[in-house]
Amino acid sequence: MLAELPADFVFIDTEHIAIDREKLSWMCQAYRHAGLPPVVRIPSPDPDAACQALDGGACALVAPYIETAAQVRALVGAVKGRPLKGARLAAALDGRAPLEPVLQTYLEERNRASVLIANIESAPAINALDEILAVAGLDAVLVGPHDLSCSLGLPERYDAPEFGAAVGTIFRKARAAGLGAGIHSWMPVAREAAWCEAGANFIIHSSDLRAARDTLGAELRALRQRTGVQAN
């Protein structure tokens, strides 16, 4: 049923939703087979968790609450450097021991389709944004509006000018750096369209639970209104 939607990908959140590794792998494989690339948010910015999600079939990873370039660099190693690990990978990432050309080419070709997205959802992340965006191998950033609003001291005040300015800064800097910029949104489509006009080039829209609640709620309320039957 989801494959019939005009969607470009599906978003699977394992940070806030209780999805174990085996279930996640089955979901990723099913969505890939249906032609919907699975974008998985891992529980924490952990390179090992990133590797596990990719091994399970994820096409793209969202690393939550990124605040430093060092976090991104470690995740780049996991996403773009598989299967290299340990001291050899660490030495390559910090420039102490560049990889042999044949190995570099192999890793680039092997991991070409793996996408790394950094969740930018705090004031410290915005302060470090230039350094974060400069890390080679990062593909895109994703705004987490709820956490960002709280970090800015404006919980859920999505209409506040300060919040809008922060989101606009993230979009503008990411696109200027040649990276993708998106936002996870459960807000009206007009708001999402405005964010696209401000520079976002992908939207994670709503959620399955929210869509079911809103659609069923509206339909049931309409049915009760037409029949005159009140809810208990």
Secondary structure, 3 states (H helix, E strand, C coil): CHHHCCCCCEEEECCCCCCCHHHHHHHHHHHHHCCCCEEEECCCCCHHHHHHHHHHCCCEEEECCCCCHHHHHHHHHHHHCCCCCHHHHHHHHCCCCCCCHHHHHHHHHHCCCCEEEEEECCHHHHHCHHHHHCCCCCCEEEECHHHHHHHCCCCCCCCCHHHHHHHHHHHHHHHHCCCEEEEEECCCHHHHHHHHHCCCCEEEECCHHHHHHHHHHHHHHHHHHHHCCCCC
